[in-house]
Amino acid sequence: MKIHPLADVQTSHIGEETTIWQFCIILPNAVIGKNCNINCHVFIENDVVIGNNVTIKPGVQVWDGITIEDNVFIGPNVTFTNDIYPRSKKYPKSFLKTVIKKGASIGANATIMAGIEIGEYALIGVGSVVTKSVPKNTIWYGNPAIQKGRISNEGLKIN
């Protein structure tokens, strides 16, 4: 495991061969798997589970209630949410659960609404606003995101 000296990593639940770059903040109860690459300027809250072989690009915040399974790619500045009706200084008893299933990829600047599931090997296009759960092996993009095709587990578009 490699942790940059300018990162604030408070958890001890980090797998082997994971790299955490500078200016990251990772809270004490977060769990991060093996062989992950957590780029600079990433914030990871407490009630978060990240699988193995995950890449999280710069500028991403992973809030309480989010699970990211194995082999997922999270592009730069992807925005997750965990509360549909947020108010300052008012916290729900529990946050909505959002799951990014194994092998999924989320493009840069996409926004993922709280409480949904991105299916296995699904692809979310750059800048998309995802407001509902996405089936496995599908391609979604737009605002709001709609299904635009199918994709193989290897990342090839299916006609």
KOLLUM-330428 format. One record per residue (C-alpha): residue number from 1; x, y, z. Coordinates in Angstrom, 3 decimals. Example, Ala and Ser with C-alpha at 12.3 -4.5 7.8 and 13.67 -1.06 7.14 Angstrom:
// KOLLUM-330428
<num->1 | u->12.300 | v->-4.500 | w->7.800>
<num->2 | u->13.670 | v->-1.060 | w->7.140>
***
This chain:
// KOLLUM-330428
<num->1 | u->0.000 | v->0.000 | w->0.000>
<num->2 | u->1.219 | v->3.496 | w->-0.852>
<num->3 | u->-0.208 | v->6.535 | w->0.900>
<num->4 | u->1.080 | v->9.953 | w->-0.122>
<num->5 | u->2.358 | v->11.928 | w->2.908>
<num->6 | u->-0.058 | v->14.785 | w->2.074>
<num->7 | u->-3.130 | v->12.519 | w->2.341>
<num->8 | u->-5.244 | v->12.364 | w->5.520>
<num->9 | u->-6.051 | v->8.659 | w->5.762>
<num->10 | u->-7.829 | v->7.776 | w->9.015>
<num->11 | u->-8.894 | v->4.220 | w->8.139>
<num->12 | u->-6.784 | v->1.114 | w->8.583>
<num->13 | u->-9.078 | v->-0.923 | w->6.296>
<num->14 | u->-7.057 | v->-0.651 | w->3.083>
<num->15 | u->-6.030 | v->-3.577 | w->0.897>
<num->16 | u->-2.576 | v->-4.419 | w->-0.383>
<num->17 | u->-1.189 | v->-2.598 | w->-3.427>
<num->18 | u->-3.690 | v->0.251 | w->-3.105>
<num->19 | u->-2.345 | v->3.727 | w->-3.853>
<num->20 | u->-3.790 | v->6.869 | w->-2.274>
<num->21 | u->-2.540 | v->10.158 | w->-3.706>
<num->22 | u->-2.074 | v->13.591 | w->-2.162>
<num->23 | u->-4.877 | v->15.721 | w->-0.744>
<num->24 | u->-7.233 | v->12.784 | w->-0.146>
<num->25 | u->-9.298 | v->12.539 | w->3.022>
<num->26 | u->-10.512 | v->9.095 | w->4.051>
<num->27 | u->-12.560 | v->8.748 | w->7.242>
<num->28 | u->-11.979 | v->6.021 | w->9.888>
<num->29 | u->-14.676 | v->3.476 | w->8.995>
<num->30 | u->-14.216 | v->3.449 | w->5.223>
<num->31 | u->-13.183 | v->0.120 | w->3.689>
<num->32 | u->-11.025 | v->0.075 | w->0.543>
<num->33 | u->-10.009 | v->-3.113 | w->-1.262>
<num->34 | u->-6.795 | v->-4.305 | w->-2.887>
<num->35 | u->-5.030 | v->-2.787 | w->-5.891>
<num->36 | u->-7.124 | v->0.394 | w->-5.956>
<num->37 | u->-5.976 | v->3.772 | w->-7.276>
<num->38 | u->-7.479 | v->6.661 | w->-5.317>
<num->39 | u->-6.353 | v->9.814 | w->-7.145>
<num->40 | u->-5.711 | v->13.237 | w->-5.604>
<num->41 | u->-8.503 | v->15.371 | w->-4.150>
<num->42 | u->-10.821 | v->12.458 | w->-3.282>
<num->43 | u->-12.965 | v->12.462 | w->-0.117>
<num->44 | u->-14.304 | v->9.158 | w->1.236>
<num->45 | u->-16.772 | v->9.150 | w->4.136>
<num->46 | u->-17.279 | v->6.503 | w->6.872>
<num->47 | u->-20.114 | v->4.254 | w->5.637>
<num->48 | u->-18.383 | v->3.448 | w->2.341>
<num->49 | u->-17.182 | v->0.133 | w->0.935>
<num->50 | u->-14.890 | v->0.096 | w->-2.095>
<num->51 | u->-13.977 | v->-3.230 | w->-3.710>
<num->52 | u->-10.782 | v->-4.430 | w->-5.367>
<num->53 | u->-9.180 | v->-2.972 | w->-8.524>
<num->54 | u->-11.200 | v->0.255 | w->-8.341>
<num->55 | u->-9.999 | v->3.503 | w->-9.919>
<num->56 | u->-11.335 | v->6.783 | w->-8.565>
<num->57 | u->-10.110 | v->9.816 | w->-10.505>
<num->58 | u->-9.557 | v->13.299 | w->-8.981>
<num->59 | u->-12.319 | v->15.453 | w->-7.544>
<num->60 | u->-14.723 | v->12.717 | w->-6.404>
<num->61 | u->-16.546 | v->12.608 | w->-3.056>
<num->62 | u->-17.829 | v->9.205 | w->-1.948>
<num->63 | u->-20.505 | v->9.814 | w->0.696>
<num->64 | u->-21.987 | v->7.615 | w->3.424>
<num->65 | u->-24.157 | v->4.828 | w->2.011>
<num->66 | u->-22.191 | v->4.243 | w->-1.195>
<num->67 | u->-20.814 | v->0.837 | w->-2.170>
<num->68 | u->-18.465 | v->0.489 | w->-5.137>
<num->69 | u->-17.858 | v->-3.132 | w->-6.136>
<num->70 | u->-14.760 | v->-4.652 | w->-7.799>
<num->71 | u->-13.223 | v->-3.408 | w->-11.071>
<num->72 | u->-15.189 | v->-0.148 | w->-11.194>
<num->73 | u->-13.938 | v->3.039 | w->-12.886>
<num->74 | u->-15.103 | v->6.380 | w->-11.467>
<num->75 | u->-14.095 | v->9.285 | w->-13.750>
<num->76 | u->-12.914 | v->12.726 | w->-12.666>
<num->77 | u->-15.402 | v->14.937 | w->-10.844>
<num->78 | u->-18.170 | v->12.324 | w->-10.713>
<num->79 | u->-20.767 | v->13.553 | w->-8.200>
<num->80 | u->-22.540 | v->11.144 | w->-5.888>
<num->81 | u->-25.445 | v->12.124 | w->-3.634>
<num->82 | u->-26.840 | v->10.350 | w->-0.586>
<num->83 | u->-29.825 | v->12.450 | w->0.472>
<num->84 | u->-32.698 | v->13.364 | w->-1.847>
<num->85 | u->-34.039 | v->16.095 | w->0.487>
<num->86 | u->-30.938 | v->17.654 | w->2.078>
<num->87 | u->-31.150 | v->20.465 | w->4.611>
<num->88 | u->-28.354 | v->22.212 | w->6.451>
<num->89 | u->-27.721 | v->20.726 | w->9.916>
<num->90 | u->-30.477 | v->18.105 | w->9.520>
<num->91 | u->-29.286 | v->14.550 | w->9.106>
<num->92 | u->-31.385 | v->11.503 | w->8.250>
<num->93 | u->-31.258 | v->8.473 | w->10.562>
<num->94 | u->-29.583 | v->6.648 | w->7.694>
<num->95 | u->-28.506 | v->7.659 | w->4.228>
<num->96 | u->-29.877 | v->6.104 | w->1.062>
<num->97 | u->-27.822 | v->3.201 | w->-0.282>
<num->98 | u->-26.247 | v->3.539 | w->-3.716>
<num->99 | u->-24.459 | v->0.575 | w->-5.305>
<num->100 | u->-22.095 | v->0.652 | w->-8.254>
<num->101 | u->-21.906 | v->-2.997 | w->-9.354>
<num->102 | u->-18.743 | v->-4.773 | w->-10.505>
<num->103 | u->-17.133 | v->-3.697 | w->-13.751>
<num->104 | u->-19.216 | v->-0.527 | w->-14.209>
<num->105 | u->-17.670 | v->2.683 | w->-15.551>
<num->106 | u->-18.866 | v->6.211 | w->-14.829>
<num->107 | u->-17.597 | v->9.018 | w->-17.081>
<num->108 | u->-16.294 | v->12.411 | w->-16.003>
<num->109 | u->-18.705 | v->14.886 | w->-14.422>
<num->110 | u->-21.622 | v->12.435 | w->-14.242>
<num->111 | u->-24.064 | v->12.931 | w->-11.361>
<num->112 | u->-25.468 | v->9.844 | w->-9.638>
<num->113 | u->-28.699 | v->10.264 | w->-7.656>
<num->114 | u->-28.939 | v->8.695 | w->-4.208>
<num->115 | u->-30.546 | v->5.298 | w->-3.700>
<num->116 | u->-29.976 | v->3.764 | w->-7.128>
<num->117 | u->-27.941 | v->0.891 | w->-8.526>
<num->118 | u->-25.633 | v->1.000 | w->-11.529>
<num->119 | u->-25.639 | v->-2.540 | w->-12.959>
<num->120 | u->-22.668 | v->-4.774 | w->-13.672>
<num->121 | u->-20.459 | v->-3.553 | w->-16.527>
<num->122 | u->-22.820 | v->-0.660 | w->-17.302>
<num->123 | u->-21.334 | v->2.485 | w->-18.846>
<num->124 | u->-22.448 | v->5.970 | w->-17.809>
<num->125 | u->-21.414 | v->8.653 | w->-20.307>
<num->126 | u->-19.595 | v->11.881 | w->-19.578>
<num->127 | u->-21.747 | v->14.571 | w->-17.946>
<num->128 | u->-24.801 | v->12.363 | w->-17.524>
<num->129 | u->-27.382 | v->12.863 | w->-14.786>
<num->130 | u->-28.498 | v->9.415 | w->-13.630>
<num->131 | u->-31.848 | v->9.549 | w->-11.803>
<num->132 | u->-32.828 | v->5.871 | w->-11.798>
<num->133 | u->-31.244 | v->2.434 | w->-11.554>
<num->134 | u->-29.371 | v->1.204 | w->-14.623>
<num->135 | u->-29.464 | v->-2.450 | w->-15.809>
<num->136 | u->-26.262 | v->-4.430 | w->-16.327>
<num->137 | u->-24.395 | v->-4.203 | w->-19.643>
<num->138 | u->-26.164 | v->-1.038 | w->-20.775>
<num->139 | u->-24.916 | v->2.365 | w->-21.985>
<num->140 | u->-26.567 | v->5.492 | w->-20.570>
<num->141 | u->-25.959 | v->9.185 | w->-21.190>
<num->142 | u->-27.683 | v->12.548 | w->-21.248>
<num->143 | u->-29.618 | v->14.753 | w->-18.844>
<num->144 | u->-31.555 | v->12.930 | w->-17.640>
<num->145 | u->-29.597 | v->9.863 | w->-18.703>
<num->146 | u->-31.433 | v->7.408 | w->-20.955>
<num->147 | u->-30.355 | v->4.064 | w->-22.332>
<num->148 | u->-28.479 | v->4.440 | w->-25.613>
<num->149 | u->-27.236 | v->0.902 | w->-26.170>
<num->150 | u->-25.681 | v->-2.221 | w->-24.761>
<num->151 | u->-22.070 | v->-3.023 | w->-23.883>
<num->152 | u->-20.142 | v->-6.250 | w->-23.311>
<num->153 | u->-18.238 | v->-7.086 | w->-20.137>
<num->154 | u->-15.066 | v->-6.278 | w->-22.125>
<num->155 | u->-16.268 | v->-2.752 | w->-22.918>
<num->156 | u->-17.308 | v->-3.286 | w->-26.549>
<num->157 | u->-20.541 | v->-1.772 | w->-27.829>
<num->158 | u->-23.091 | v->-4.434 | w->-28.801>
<num->159 | u->-25.116 | v->-3.729 | w->-31.963>
***
